[in-house]
Amino acid sequence: MSTSQKSQKTEEYTFLSPQWFYNMYYIHFPFIMLTRVETLLLHGSLLLFIFLIVYGTYSYLFYGLMKALSQGYYFAFGDTQY
């Protein structure tokens, strides 16, 4: 591979690597063209959106685990009422 081909090659990053997150967040959103208040609002709304996705995923997984344990206990021991 010649030097000109190396310089023309676009940088490829591994999916979900720190460089991938940097490119997705700081390069694809126009922080340079926004005022400080707009940047804070965009940054805050993106972080809130990501937080809600993570929280929803976590709570659904916890619900599914508890439901599976409850059904497994019922299957193994039957309806035990004291």
C-alpha positions, 0 to 999 in steps of 0.5 A, spaced: 500 500 500 502 506 497 503 512 502 497 516 498 493 510 499 494 510 506 493 517 507 486 517 503 484 511 507 478 513 512 479 511 519 475 505 522 474 504 529 471 498 532 464 498 534 462 501 541 470 503 542 471 510 545 473 512 539 467 510 536 463 514 541 467 520 540 465 520 533 458 519 534 457 524 539 462 530 538 463 529 530 455 528 528 452 533 533 454 541 531 457 543 538 461 548 534 455 552 531 451 552 537 451 557 543 453 555 550 446 555 552 444 551 546 450 546 547 448 545 554 441 543 552 443 538 547 448 535 551 443 534 557 437 532 553 442 527 550 444 524 556 437 524 559 435 520 553 441 515 554 439 515 561 432 513 560 434 507 555 439 504 560 434 505 566 428 502 562 433 496 559 435 495 567 428 495 570 425 490 564 431 485 565 430 485 573 422 484 572 424 479 567 429 475 572 424 476 578 418 473 574 422 467 571 424 466 578 417 466 581 415 462 575 420 457 577 419 456 584 412 455 583 413 450 578 418 446 583 414 447 589 407 448 587 403 454 590 405 454 597 401 458 602 401 458 609 
